[in-house]
């Protein structure tokens, strides 16, 4: 395989992007360990596998549905453009969905059917984002759908599945999922938001009314510092009300990536080519922000 081809495949597989599937589960596990001194380790392992499979389904089907509208025509690292076999991609995508939901179903049988319901709701939002005939992402609604799916729904399901004493078996922990998941889910949503900057011309051409198309790049870039500030402020609030320990201020290890992202967007918002990697900077911010929370929760438990 040539170097260029290998690079395209690396871009298509999007290995770093799977952080958005893994980090929420690790945060839920770390919180359960902090609050209850234990977690269901077997469920933790299988829930992580299921989350990766479900994100694989989402990524593959997004490429499939985008290829139908033509927006990815010149996206050479699109999995559709690399494999050139939509039926095979469709089969792999929905096999991943089936296996992921099967694992979630098995976990639900031993604890609570609410786990399956919450994950099904998350998957439904994922389909509404790009799937026909809805394609709500083309109407600028992708970001709120992303926050709901990766926030209250995913975190509530994770908290129930990993709880060692079954305290959430008969209820959905909305309060805990909102306090724990609002910041991390918004950082995941920021990754999606930043992914539009380098493709705004294609989005306009093919009728994808992303937030950047609706607001323009300058106004969109000016929103990023406010989003980062809200994430940090909300996480500080959860520490202040003693929902999570003070050591969770380690989320600030993500600050260098936040500053880098803000600087590059403010400096080059008008130049799509210069912003090709900004979603990966946002991804590093999301990963390190979540990692700081996880370490803070675990360190406090051991100390």
SESE-937575 format. One line per 2 residues: for each residue x negated, y negated, z of N, C-alpha, C. Coordinates in pm, whole numbers. Layout:
<recs>
X Y Z X Y Z X Y Z ~ ...
</recs>
This chain:
<recs>
-85 120 0 0 0 0 -88 -124 0 ~ -60 -218 -87 -138 -342 -95 -118 -425 31
-212 -517 53 -205 -604 171 -77 -688 168 ~ -43 -740 48 78 -822 35 204 -742 66
208 -618 15 323 -531 39 336 -496 187 ~ 222 -468 249 221 -436 392 271 -554 474
230 -674 435 273 -794 505 424 -815 490 ~ 475 -790 371 620 -802 349 697 -703 435
646 -580 446 712 -479 528 709 -519 676 ~ 598 -574 722 590 -620 860 692 -731 887
709 -819 788 808 -926 802 950 -871 799 ~ 971 -767 718 1105 -709 705 1146 -633 831
1052 -560 889 1082 -480 1009 1106 -570 1129 ~ 1037 -684 1135 1059 -784 1240 1036 -726 1380
922 -659 1398 896 -597 1529 913 -695 1645 ~ 855 -817 1638 867 -908 1754 1011 -940 1791
1101 -936 1690 1240 -975 1713 1311 -881 1811 ~ 1259 -760 1828 1326 -664 1917 1310 -702 2063
1231 -806 2088 1226 -863 2223 1364 -909 2269 ~ 1446 -956 2175 1579 -1007 2214 1671 -894 2259
1639 -770 2220 1717 -655 2266 1663 -602 2397 ~ 1530 -609 2415 1466 -547 2530 1467 -635 2655
1436 -764 2637 1421 -853 2753 1547 -859 2840 ~ 1670 -872 2783 1789 -874 2870 1803 -749 2957
1769 -631 2903 1780 -508 2981 1678 -508 3095 ~ 1557 -556 3065 1454 -563 3169 1492 -663 3277
1556 -773 3240 1600 -871 3340 1708 -809 3429 ~ 1803 -738 3368 1908 -671 3446 1847 -568 3540
1748 -493 3490 1682 -394 3574 1608 -459 3689 ~ 1535 -567 3660 1459 -637 3764 1552 -699 3867
1667 -751 3823 1762 -810 3918 1820 -702 4009 ~ 1857 -588 3951 1910 -480 4034 1806 -433 4136
1681 -428 4093 1573 -386 4183 1556 -490 4294 ~ 1566 -618 4260 1555 -725 4359 1672 -721 4458
1794 -703 4407 1912 -711 4492 1942 -581 4568 ~ 1908 -466 4508 1948 -337 4566 1830 -241 4589
1709 -288 4560 1585 -212 4584 1574 -85 4501 ~ 1654 -72 4397 1649 47 4312 1728 20 4185
1706 101 4083 1790 99 3963 1809 241 3913 ~ 1904 261 3824 1921 391 3759 1820 399 3644
1705 461 3670 1596 459 3574 1630 532 3443 ~ 1704 641 3452 1741 713 3331 1831 627 3243
1927 558 3305 2014 467 3230 1934 351 3171 ~ 1835 305 3247 1749 196 3198 1679 238 3069
1624 358 3067 1554 408 2948 1649 419 2830 ~ 1763 485 2850 1855 510 2739 1927 383 2694
1954 293 2786 2017 166 2749 1923 84 2661 ~ 1794 89 2692 1695 19 2610 1691 76 2469
1691 209 2458 1692 275 2326 1818 235 2249 ~ 1933 236 2317 2059 200 2252 2056 55 2203
2000 -34 2283 1993 -175 2245 1908 -195 2120 ~ 1798 -121 2111 1712 -129 1992 1785 -77 1869
1858 33 1884 1933 90 1772 2043 -6 1725 ~ 2110 -71 1820 2218 -163 1783 2162 -289 1715
2046 -335 1760 1985 -450 1693 1935 -412 1554 ~ 1888 -288 1538 1848 -240 1406 1967 -243 1311
2083 -197 1360 2206 -204 1280 2237 -349 1241 ~ 2226 -438 1336 2256 -579 1310 2162 -637 1205
2033 -610 1219 1935 -666 1126 1953 -611 984 ~ 1976 -479 974 1992 -418 842 2119 -466 773
2229 -471 847 2354 -514 785 2351 -663 750 ~ 2280 -743 830 2266 -886 795 2197 -902 661
2092 -823 637 2024 -828 507 2117 -781 396 ~ 2196 -677 424 2290 -626 324 2394 -732 288
2455 -793 389 2561 -889 364 2507 -1018 301 ~ 2386 -1057 340 2326 -1175 279 2293 -1150 132
2256 -1026 100 2226 -995 -41 2351 -1005 -127 ~ 2467 -980 -68 2593 -991 -143 2626 -1135 -180
2584 -1230 -96 2615 -1371 -123 2506 -1438 -208 ~ 2390 -1373 -217 2280 -1429 -296 2186 -1518 -219
2213 -1542 -89 2131 -1634 -12 1989 -1581 8 ~ 1972 -1448 2 1840 -1388 19 1772 -1352 -112
1819 -1410 -222 1768 -1373 -354 1616 -1386 -365 ~ 1562 -1491 -303 1417 -1515 -311 1348 -1487 -177
1416 -1412 -91 1357 -1370 36 1291 -1234 12 ~ 1166 -1236 -27 1099 -1116 -76 1077 -1012 34
1081 -1055 162 1067 -958 270 1203 -908 321 ~ 1310 -941 250 1439 -881 282 1430 -730 260
1485 -654 352 1478 -508 342 1548 -459 215 ~ 1650 -533 171 1721 -498 48 1630 -515 -73
1554 -624 -76 1464 -648 -188 1345 -553 -189 ~ 1309 -500 -74 1197 -407 -66 1237 -264 -103
1349 -219 -51 1393 -80 -74 1472 -66 -204 ~ 1552 -169 -235 1635 -170 -357 1731 -51 -363
1783 -14 -245 1881 95 -237 1978 62 -125 ~ 2085 -8 -161 2180 -55 -60 2251 60 12
2277 169 -60 2347 283 2 2262 344 113 ~ 2133 356 89 2043 412 189 2036 320 311
2025 190 288 2019 94 398 2148 98 479 ~ 2260 105 408 2391 113 474 2398 238 562
2350 350 511 2352 476 585 2267 467 710 ~ 2145 415 698 2055 402 813 2115 306 916
2172 196 868 2229 96 958 2342 155 1041 ~ 2435 222 975 2551 272 1049 2522 400 1126
2417 471 1090 2371 582 1173 2312 525 1303 ~ 2239 415 1293 2185 349 1411 2297 299 1502
2400 241 1441 2516 195 1518 2582 312 1591 ~ 2603 422 1519 2669 539 1579 2588 594 1696
2457 610 1677 2372 666 1783 2365 571 1903 ~ 2354 442 1876 2350 345 1985 2478 347 2067
2592 349 1999 2720 352 2070 2743 486 2140 ~ 2693 593 2082 2705 725 2146 2630 725 2280
2510 669 2281 2433 661 2406 2509 577 2509 ~ 2562 463 2465 2638 376 2556 2761 449 2609
2827 526 2522 2946 602 2563 2911 705 2671 ~ 2800 774 2653 2758 874 2751 2726 809 2885
2659 695 2881 2631 621 3006 2763 579 3071 ~ 2857 532 2989 2986 485 3041 3064 596 3111
3054 718 3059 3128 830 3118 3094 852 3264 ~ 2969 827 3299 2926 853 3437 2946 734 3530
2978 617 3473 2988 498 3558 3118 421 3539 ~ 3134 360 3421 3250 275 3397 3271 257 3248
3395 270 3204 3428 250 3063 3406 104 3023 ~ 3397 15 3123 3373 -127 3093 3241 -149 3019
3144 -62 3044 3015 -74 2974 3037 -62 2825 ~ 3109 42 2783 3136 63 2641 3218 -51 2583
3318 -98 2657 3404 -206 2609 3321 -333 2585 ~ 3233 -365 2678 3151 -486 2666 3055 -477 2548
2995 -360 2528 2902 -344 2416 2978 -344 2284 ~ 3097 -286 2281 3179 -292 2159 3215 -436 2125
3244 -516 2227 3273 -658 2204 3150 -729 2146 ~ 3032 -696 2199 2908 -756 2147 2887 -718 2001
2911 -590 1968 2894 -544 1830 2996 -610 1737 ~ 3118 -628 1787 3221 -695 1708 3179 -837 1674
3124 -907 1772 3075 -1043 1748 2961 -1042 1646 ~ 2875 -937 1655 2766 -923 1559 2818 -904 1418
2927 -829 1403 2985 -810 1270 3051 -938 1220 ~ 3124 -1005 1310 3191 -1129 1271 3091 -1233 1222
2969 -1226 1273 2866 -1323 1237 2835 -1321 1088 ~ 2814 -1202 1031 2774 -1193 890 2867 -1107 805
2944 -1020 869 3021 -922 793 3141 -979 719 ~ 3168 -928 599 3287 -970 524 3412 -912 586
3526 -979 576 3546 -1108 506 3524 -1229 598 ~ 3476 -1204 720 3469 -1312 820 3352 -1408 794
3230 -1354 798 3109 -1434 773 3111 -1565 852 ~ 3137 -1556 983 3149 -1678 1063 3016 -1753 1074
2904 -1681 1051 2775 -1749 1048 2767 -1851 936 ~ 2843 -1828 828 2845 -1920 714 2930 -2045 746
3001 -2040 859 3081 -2155 901 3015 -2230 1016 ~ 2891 -2193 1048 2818 -2261 1155 2848 -2209 1294
2910 -2090 1302 2950 -2035 1433 2857 -1925 1483 ~ 2746 -1903 1414 2656 -1795 1452 2599 -1811 1591
2562 -1935 1629 2497 -1958 1758 2589 -1929 1877 ~ 2714 -1979 1880 2800 -1942 1994 2830 -1792 1999
2844 -1727 1883 2865 -1582 1882 2744 -1510 1939 ~ 2625 -1558 1903 2501 -1499 1953 2494 -1512 2105
2525 -1630 2157 2518 -1651 2302 2614 -1560 2377 ~ 2735 -1547 2326 2833 -1459 2392 2788 -1313 2391
2738 -1268 2276 2699 -1128 2262 2580 -1094 2350 ~ 2476 -1180 2348 2354 -1152 2424 2361 -1205 2567
2466 -1281 2598 2480 -1339 2731 2575 -1261 2819 ~ 2694 -1316 2844 2784 -1253 2941 2819 -1108 2911
2840 -1072 2783 2878 -935 2751 2762 -837 2774 ~ 2646 -869 2717 2531 -778 2729 2482 -769 2872
2474 -883 2941 2423 -882 3078 2520 -812 3173 ~ 2650 -832 3153 2747 -762 3238 2735 -611 3219
2725 -567 3093 2710 -423 3067 2582 -369 3128 ~ 2471 -444 3114 2344 -400 3170 2346 -392 3322
2408 -489 3387 2416 -489 3533 2496 -370 3584 ~ 2606 -338 3515 2686 -222 3556 2608 -92 3537
2545 -78 3419 2478 47 3384 2358 77 3473 ~ 2288 -25 3520 2164 -4 3594 2182 -13 3745
2300 -51 3791 2322 -65 3935 2311 70 4005 ~ 2228 79 4110 2201 210 4171 2311 262 4262
2402 175 4307 2505 220 4402 2646 208 4346 ~ 2658 177 4219 2789 173 4155 2879 62 4205
2819 -48 4253 2898 -156 4311 2985 -226 4207 ~ 2945 -217 4079 3021 -283 3973 3108 -185 3894
3126 -64 3945 3196 40 3870 3340 3 3839 ~ 3405 -71 3929 3547 -102 3912 3574 -249 3881
3468 -322 3850 3486 -463 3814 3375 -505 3719 ~ 3400 -612 3646 3298 -667 3557 3230 -782 3630
3099 -778 3648 3028 -881 3726 3006 -1010 3645 ~ 3116 -1081 3616 3105 -1201 3533 3017 -1308 3598
3035 -1329 3729 2955 -1432 3797 2807 -1401 3785 ~ 2770 -1278 3817 2629 -1240 3813 2574 -1247 3670
2655 -1203 3574 2607 -1202 3434 2589 -1344 3381 ~ 2675 -1435 3424 2662 -1574 3379 2542 -1642 3444
2524 -1620 3574 2411 -1681 3643 2278 -1625 3592 ~ 2275 -1495 3570 2152 -1430 3528 2126 -1446 3378
2233 -1442 3297 2217 -1432 3153 2229 -1561 3073 ~ 2282 -1667 3133 2304 -1790 3056 2175 -1844 2996
2070 -1858 3077 1943 -1911 3029 1877 -1822 2925 ~ 1854 -1692 2957 1793 -1602 2859 1871 -1591 2729
2005 -1587 2738 2086 -1577 2616 2075 -1704 2532 ~ 2063 -1818 2599 2047 -1943 2524 1910 -1948 2456
1810 -1890 2520 1677 -1885 2456 1679 -1793 2334 ~ 1760 -1685 2340 1778 -1599 2223 1851 -1675 2113
1953 -1751 2151 2028 -1832 2054 1938 -1936 1990 ~ 1841 -1987 2066 1746 -2084 2012 1662 -2023 1900
1632 -1893 1912 1558 -1824 1805 1640 -1826 1677 ~ 1768 -1794 1687 1856 -1798 1570 1866 -1939 1513
1882 -2036 1599 1892 -2177 1557 1768 -2219 1479 ~ 1650 -2182 1529 1524 -2222 1464 1498 -2144 1335
1565 -2032 1317 1543 -1954 1195 1601 -2022 1072 ~ 1685 -2125 1091 1747 -2195 977 1659 -2303 917
1561 -2352 992 1486 -2470 949 1415 -2450 815 ~ 1354 -2333 796 1274 -2314 675 1358 -2271 554
1489 -2244 576 1571 -2196 465 1693 -2285 441 ~ 1684 -2411 482 1800 -2499 472 1842 -2521 327
1746 -2527 235 1781 -2549 93 1859 -2432 37 ~ 1818 -2308 71 1890 -2189 25 2029 -2183 88
2037 -2218 218 2167 -2217 285 2265 -2313 218 ~ 2217 -2432 186 2302 -2530 118 2349 -2478 -18
2255 -2419 -92 2283 -2374 -228 2391 -2267 -232 ~ 2389 -2176 -131 2481 -2062 -134 2597 -2077 -34
2619 -2197 13 2737 -2225 94 2731 -2178 237 ~ 2611 -2156 289 2597 -2116 429 2584 -2242 513
2692 -2278 582 2696 -2403 656 2639 -2382 797 ~ 2510 -2358 802 2442 -2341 930 2445 -2474 1005
2416 -2474 1137 2414 -2600 1211 2322 -2704 1148 ~ 2212 -2657 1086 2119 -2751 1024 2179 -2816 900
2255 -2738 824 2322 -2793 707 2426 -2896 751 ~ 2494 -2868 861 2600 -2956 909 2544 -3084 971
2430 -3072 1044 2377 -3187 1119 2256 -3253 1055 ~ 2185 -3178 970 2060 -3229 915 1943 -3188 1003
1824 -3184 946 1709 -3132 1018 1663 -3225 1132 ~ 1671 -3357 1112 1624 -3450 1215 1707 -3439 1341
1839 -3441 1326 1927 -3432 1442 1915 -3294 1507 ~ 1900 -3191 1426 1886 -3056 1479 1758 -3042 1559
1649 -3099 1507 1521 -3094 1578 1530 -3168 1712 ~ 1606 -3277 1715 1619 -3355 1839 1701 -3280 1945
1777 -3179 1903 1855 -3099 1998 1769 -3000 2075 ~ 1660 -2956 2015 1578 -2850 2075 1526 -2887 2214
1470 -3009 2235 1428 -3043 2371 1541 -3038 2473 ~ 1663 -3076 2430 1778 -3073 2520 1816 -2929 2555
1807 -2839 2457 1836 -2698 2482 1736 -2639 2580 ~ 1607 -2668 2558 1503 -2619 2648 1524 -2675 2789
1555 -2804 2798 1579 -2867 2928 1697 -2802 3000 ~ 1803 -2772 2925 1918 -2708 2987 1882 -2568 3038
1805 -2491 2959 1764 -2358 3001 1688 -2365 3133 ~ 1587 -2453 3137 1507 -2467 3259 1591 -2519 3376
1678 -2614 3350 1762 -2671 3456 1856 -2567 3514 ~ 1916 -2487 3425 2010 -2386 3474 1936 -2280 3554
1820 -2239 3508 1743 -2138 3581 1695 -2193 3716 ~ 1662 -2322 3720 1627 -2386 3847 1747 -2387 3941
1865 -2411 3885 1989 -2410 3965 2011 -2273 4029 ~ 1989 -2166 3953 2010 -2031 4008 1910 -2000 4120
1793 -2061 4113 1696 -2048 4223 1742 -2131 4343 ~ 1790 -2252 4316 1835 -2343 4422 1949 -2283 4504
2042 -2213 4437 2156 -2153 4508 2120 -2014 4562 ~ 1991 -1977 4550 1936 -1853 4605 1997 -1727 4541
2037 -1741 4415 2082 -1622 4342 1961 -1538 4301 ~ 1854 -1604 4260 1727 -1538 4231 1619 -1605 4316
1508 -1536 4341 1406 -1589 4433 1322 -1701 4371 ~ 1253 -1774 4460 1171 -1888 4417 1060 -1846 4321
1011 -1723 4333 905 -1677 4243 948 -1676 4097 ~ 1078 -1686 4073 1128 -1688 3935 1094 -1819 3865
1034 -1916 3938 979 -2034 3872 869 -1995 3774 ~ 828 -1869 3778 732 -1820 3680 786 -1830 3538
917 -1859 3524 970 -1880 3387 896 -1994 3318 ~ 829 -2077 3395 756 -2191 3337 633 -2148 3258
597 -2019 3262 488 -1974 3174 527 -1987 3027 ~ 655 -2007 3001 702 -2026 2864 688 -2171 2818
650 -2262 2908 647 -2405 2875 554 -2439 2758 ~ 433 -2380 2749 347 -2415 2633 414 -2386 2499
490 -2277 2490 559 -2245 2365 675 -2341 2340 ~ 742 -2383 2448 849 -2482 2433 794 -2613 2378
684 -2657 2434 623 -2783 2390 573 -2772 2246 ~ 514 -2658 2212 466 -2637 2075 581 -2641 1976
692 -2575 2012 810 -2572 1925 867 -2712 1906 ~ 881 -2786 2015 936 -2921 2008 848 -3011 1922
718 -2999 1940 624 -3083 1865 629 -3056 1715 ~ 627 -2927 1677 625 -2894 1534 757 -2932 1466
869 -2916 1536 998 -2952 1477 1011 -3104 1462 ~ 969 -3177 1562 978 -3323 1553 883 -3380 1449
769 -3314 1429 668 -3365 1336 696 -3328 1191 ~ 758 -3209 1170 771 -3158 1033 914 -3113 999
1014 -3169 1066 1151 -3125 1043 1194 -3140 897 ~ 1131 -3230 825 1167 -3258 685 1098 -3164 587
1008 -3079 636 926 -2993 549 953 -2846 579 ~ 1044 -2782 505 1079 -2642 534 959 -2548 534
863 -2568 444 748 -2478 435 663 -2482 561 ~ 656 -2597 625 575 -2611 747 643 -2548 869
772 -2513 854 848 -2462 968 879 -2312 956 ~ 808 -2245 868 834 -2104 842 819 -2018 967
726 -2056 1055 698 -1975 1174 763 -2028 1300 ~ 847 -2131 1289 899 -2191 1413 991 -2095 1488
1060 -2003 1416 1145 -1908 1487 1062 -1811 1569 ~ 937 -1785 1525 851 -1696 1602 793 -1767 1724
777 -1899 1715 738 -1976 1834 854 -1973 1934 ~ 976 -1990 1882 1094 -1982 1968 1107 -1843 2030
1069 -1740 1954 1073 -1603 2005 972 -1583 2118 ~ 854 -1642 2103 754 -1634 2210 803 -1708 2334
870 -1822 2314 930 -1894 2427 1032 -1805 2497 ~ 1120 -1742 2420 1223 -1654 2476 1161 -1537 2553
1060 -1476 2493 996 -1360 2556 927 -1398 2686 ~ 850 -1505 2685 776 -1545 2805 868 -1599 2913
976 -1666 2872 1075 -1713 2969 1138 -1594 3043 ~ 1178 -1492 2966 1234 -1372 3027 1132 -1297 3110
1009 -1290 3060 902 -1219 3131 875 -1286 3266 ~ 878 -1420 3270 858 -1491 3396 965 -1458 3498
1091 -1450 3451 1201 -1412 3541 1183 -1270 3594 ~ 1145 -1179 3505 1127 -1039 3542 1017 -1025 3648
902 -1086 3623 790 -1079 3717 828 -1141 3851 ~ 898 -1254 3846 942 -1319 3970 1033 -1230 4052
1128 -1165 3988 1221 -1075 4057 1148 -954 4115 ~ 1059 -894 4037 988 -774 4083 887 -806 4192
810 -914 4176 712 -952 4277 778 -978 4412 ~ 892 -1046 4405 963 -1076 4529 1008 -947 4598
1050 -848 4518 1095 -721 4575 980 -652 4647 ~ 863 -650 4586 747 -580 4646 691 -657 4764
695 -790 4756 642 -871 4866 733 -866 4988
</recs>
